[in-house]
Amino acid sequence: MRIGSGFDVHAFGPGDSIVLGGVRIPHTRGIVAHSDGDVVLHALCDAMLGAAGLGDIGMHFPDTDPMWKGADSRRFVDAVLEMLSVRKLRVGNADITLLAQSPKVSPYRLEIRRSLAQMLKVGENQVNIKATTTEHLGFIGRNEGLAAQAIVLLEPAPQKIE
């Protein structure tokens, strides 16, 4: 078994929605980012890459590459899962914390969890999503942006019998 952690942060900017865990959520602001700015998926990718000893998301999907401009972050997850598969690893479980003053995640928690489980090809009971505020402290508390932290356990993938 291998454990990895990931962290991502983005500022709010113009827009009327944000994407968290592959789920579009209405909001009074958008995200400033090269890709879609999905902090949940970015932190998740960093955690998976870290657990596998494969660096970080910026090494594989640099924000200087026009190929990733406006990219759906689910593409990053798919690519990282392929890297894990080549190494005969799979996700055992993922625990993700969103740090945001807004939006409130509770109405979307189940949808995000289902989205993550489907992407990771695991059961919903292997994915946990929780949220917290910073009690109005710092840039998150001033509602200038949001962040996510992810912890992932990787385990050996079962070998196919032919």
Phi, psi and chi 1 to 4 in degrees:
 res  aa     phi    psi   chi1   chi2   chi3   chi4
   1 MET       -  148.4  -70.3 -167.4  -91.7      -
   2 ARG  -135.7  139.7  -59.3  173.7   66.2  110.0
   3 ILE  -117.2  138.3  -61.8  171.2      -      -
   4 GLY  -136.7  154.5      -      -      -      -
   5 SER  -125.8  152.9   67.1      -      -      -
   6 GLY  -142.5  155.0      -      -      -      -
   7 PHE  -146.4  141.2 -179.7   80.2      -      -
   8 ASP  -147.0  152.8 -166.8   49.3      -      -
   9 VAL  -144.7  142.3   61.8      -      -      -
  10 HIS  -142.8  149.3  -77.8  -72.2      -      -
  11 ALA   -85.5  151.8      -      -      -      -
  12 PHE   -77.8  151.4  -73.7  129.5      -      -
  13 GLY  -152.0 -160.2      -      -      -      -
  14 PRO   -62.7  147.6  -15.4   25.3      -      -
  15 GLY   143.0  176.2      -      -      -      -
  16 ASP  -128.6   10.7   60.7    3.0      -      -
  17 SER  -162.4  163.6   64.7      -      -      -
  18 ILE  -133.0  164.1   62.3  173.1      -      -
  19 VAL  -115.4  126.7 -179.5      -      -      -
  20 LEU  -130.7  117.8  -63.7  173.0      -      -
  21 GLY    62.6   29.9      -      -      -      -
  22 GLY    83.5    4.4      -      -      -      -
  23 VAL  -111.0  124.5  175.4      -      -      -
  24 ARG   -78.1  127.7 -176.0  160.2  -58.1  -80.6
  25 ILE  -122.5  125.4  -64.1  173.7      -      -
  26 PRO   -60.5  139.0  -14.1   23.6      -      -
  27 HIS  -155.7  163.2 -169.5   46.4      -      -
  28 THR   -77.0  -10.4   57.1      -      -      -
  29 ARG  -136.4  167.7  -44.0  -94.3  -40.7  -93.3
  30 GLY  -110.1 -164.6      -      -      -      -
  31 ILE  -119.4  137.7  -64.6  -69.8      -      -
  32 VAL   -88.7  114.3  176.6      -      -      -
  33 ALA  -164.9  160.2      -      -      -      -
  34 HIS   -73.9  -42.4 -173.6   69.1      -      -
  35 SER   -95.3 -150.1   66.2      -      -      -
  36 ASP   -77.7   -5.9   63.4    6.7      -      -
  37 GLY    71.9   26.4      -      -      -      -
  38 ASP   -74.4   94.6 -171.5  -30.7      -      -
  39 VAL   -60.6  -32.4  -66.7      -      -      -
  40 VAL   -64.5  -49.2  168.6      -      -      -
  41 LEU   -70.9  -32.5  -65.0 -172.8      -      -
  42 HIS   -66.8  -44.5  -64.5  179.2      -      -
  43 ALA   -64.5  -39.8      -      -      -      -
  44 LEU   -61.8  -45.8  178.8   63.2      -      -
  45 CYS   -61.1  -44.2  -75.5      -      -      -
  46 ASP   -60.8  -39.5  -97.8   -9.3      -      -
  47 ALA   -65.4  -43.8      -      -      -      -
  48 MET   -66.0  -45.1  -68.5 -172.2  -66.8      -
  49 LEU   -61.8  -42.4  -70.7  165.6      -      -
  50 GLY   -62.8  -43.7      -      -      -      -
  51 ALA   -62.5  -33.1      -      -      -      -
  52 ALA   -88.1   -2.9      -      -      -      -
  53 GLY    71.3   33.9      -      -      -      -
  54 LEU  -112.2   26.1  -64.7  172.3      -      -
  55 GLY    82.2 -139.8      -      -      -      -
  56 ASP  -139.3  174.1   61.6   37.1      -      -
  57 ILE   -60.8  -35.6 -166.5  169.9      -      -
  58 GLY   -66.0  -28.3      -      -      -      -
  59 MET   -70.0  -36.0  -69.9  173.2   56.2      -
  60 HIS   -94.4  -30.0  -62.3  -82.4      -      -
  61 PHE  -135.1   66.0  -44.5  103.5      -      -
  62 PRO   -64.6  143.3   21.3  -28.6      -      -
  63 ASP   -75.2    0.6   62.5    6.6      -      -
  64 THR   -91.2   -8.1   54.8      -      -      -
  65 ASP   -92.6  117.5 -172.4  -21.9      -      -
  66 PRO   -60.8  -19.2    4.8   -7.5      -      -
  67 MET   -59.1  -29.6  179.7  172.4  141.4      -
  68 TRP   -97.0    2.8  -54.9  117.1      -      -
  69 LYS   -60.9  119.6  178.8   75.3  173.6  152.9
  70 GLY    71.4   11.0      -      -      -      -
  71 ALA   -63.0  144.1      -      -      -      -
  72 ASP   -73.1  121.8 -177.0  -32.3      -      -
  73 SER   -65.2  -13.7  -65.9      -      -      -
  74 ARG   -62.2  -26.7  -70.5  177.5  -71.2 -161.9
  75 ARG   -63.8  -37.2  -69.8  176.0   54.7 -161.7
  76 PHE   -64.5  -44.7  -56.2  153.6      -      -
  77 VAL   -60.6  -46.3  173.9      -      -      -
  78 ASP   -59.0  -43.5  -71.2  -17.3      -      -
  79 ALA   -65.9  -41.4      -      -      -      -
  80 VAL   -66.6  -41.3  172.0      -      -      -
  81 LEU   -60.9  -35.4  -71.9  172.6      -      -
  82 GLU   -66.4  -41.1 -179.3   58.9   31.6      -
  83 MET   -60.2  -39.4  -68.8  177.6 -144.2      -
  84 LEU   -67.7  -42.2  -63.1 -179.4      -      -
  85 SER   -60.2  -42.2  176.5      -      -      -
  86 VAL   -59.4  -32.0  166.0      -      -      -
  87 ARG   -93.3   10.6  -72.3  158.3 -179.8   81.8
  88 LYS    58.2   43.2  -62.4  178.5  178.0   32.8
  89 LEU  -122.0  153.3  -65.6  168.3      -      -
  90 ARG  -143.7  163.3   69.1  173.8 -179.2 -173.1
  91 VAL   -76.4  127.9  172.7      -      -      -
  92 GLY   -87.7  -46.3      -      -      -      -
  93 ASN  -162.6  161.4   74.6  -63.7      -      -
  94 ALA  -136.8  136.0      -      -      -      -
  95 ASP  -125.4  120.3 -173.8   29.9      -      -
  96 ILE  -125.0  136.2  -61.7  155.1      -      -
  97 THR  -119.7  125.7  -56.2      -      -      -
  98 LEU   -96.0  130.8  177.8   70.1      -      -
  99 LEU  -109.6  109.1  -63.1   95.8      -      -
 100 ALA  -158.7  139.6      -      -      -      -
 101 GLN   -75.9  -36.9 -152.2   61.3   45.6      -
 102 SER  -152.3  153.8   70.9      -      -      -
 103 PRO   -80.1  164.6   32.3  -35.5      -      -
 104 LYS   -71.6  130.7  -65.4  -62.8  179.6 -161.4
 105 VAL   -89.7  -22.7  173.6      -      -      -
 106 SER   -51.9  -39.2   55.3      -      -      -
 107 PRO   -67.2  -17.3  -18.0   28.8      -      -
 108 TYR  -112.7   -2.2  -53.7   97.0      -      -
 109 ARG   -54.8  -48.4 -174.5 -175.8  -37.9  -93.0
 110 LEU   -65.7  -41.1 -175.0   57.2      -      -
 111 GLU   -64.1  -40.9 -173.0  177.7   -1.8      -
 112 ILE   -65.3  -44.0  -65.8  169.1      -      -
 113 ARG   -60.1  -44.7 -173.8  178.2 -170.4 -174.6
 114 ARG   -63.6  -41.8  -74.4 -178.4  177.1  148.4
 115 SER   -60.3  -46.2  171.6      -      -      -
 116 LEU   -64.7  -44.8  -67.6  168.9      -      -
 117 ALA   -60.4  -41.8      -      -      -      -
 118 GLN   -64.5  -45.6 -176.7  178.1   22.4      -
 119 MET   -60.1  -43.7  -88.4 -177.3 -102.1      -
 120 LEU   -81.4   -9.2  -62.8  173.7      -      -
 121 LYS    60.8   45.6  -60.7  170.4 -178.1   67.3
 122 VAL  -131.6  169.4  -60.5      -      -      -
 123 GLY   -73.4  154.7      -      -      -      -
 124 GLU   -58.4  -29.6  -73.2  179.4   35.3      -
 125 ASN   -72.3   -4.9   65.0  -21.4      -      -
 126 GLN   -99.5    3.1  -68.0  168.2  -89.5      -
 127 VAL  -128.0  132.3  176.3      -      -      -
 128 ASN  -126.6  134.2 -169.8   52.2      -      -
 129 ILE  -127.2  127.5 -179.8   88.9      -      -
 130 LYS  -136.2  164.8   52.2 -163.8 -177.7  -73.0
 131 ALA  -139.2  152.8      -      -      -      -
 132 THR  -148.1  158.4 -170.7      -      -      -
 133 THR   -99.9  177.2   68.6      -      -      -
 134 THR  -110.5   26.0   59.4      -      -      -
 135 GLU    52.2   41.4  -58.9  -63.2  -28.7      -
 136 HIS    67.0   18.9  -58.9  -78.2      -      -
 137 LEU   -99.5  145.6  -62.1  172.4      -      -
 138 GLY    69.3 -172.1      -      -      -      -
 139 PHE   -63.1  -33.0   77.7   91.7      -      -
 140 ILE   -68.7  -44.8  -68.3  172.9      -      -
 141 GLY   -64.0  -30.6      -      -      -      -
 142 ARG   -82.3    3.5  -69.8 -171.4  -58.7  -89.0
 143 ASN    62.8   39.0 -141.6   15.5      -      -
 144 GLU   -94.1  -12.5  -64.0  171.1    6.3      -
 145 GLY  -179.9 -168.8      -      -      -      -
 146 LEU  -148.7  167.7   70.2  170.9      -      -
 147 ALA  -145.2  163.3      -      -      -      -
 148 ALA  -142.7  147.7      -      -      -      -
 149 GLN  -124.8  138.3  174.2 -177.5  -43.1      -
 150 ALA  -133.3  143.0      -      -      -      -
 151 ILE  -127.0  131.9  -60.7  170.6      -      -
 152 VAL  -131.0  139.8  170.3      -      -      -
 153 LEU  -106.4  124.2  174.4   72.2      -      -
 154 LEU  -103.1  145.2  -62.6 -177.5      -      -
 155 GLU  -134.5  162.0   56.6 -169.8   19.3      -
 156 PRO   -60.7  135.8  -19.0   29.8      -      -
 157 ALA   -78.6  142.8      -      -      -      -
 158 PRO   -63.6  141.7   12.0  -15.4      -      -
 159 GLN   -80.9  137.6  -57.6  -58.4  -50.4      -
 160 LYS   -77.8  133.6  -66.4  179.5 -176.6  178.2
 161 ILE   -95.3  126.8  -59.3  171.8      -      -
 162 GLU  -115.1      -  -63.7 -175.4   29.8      -
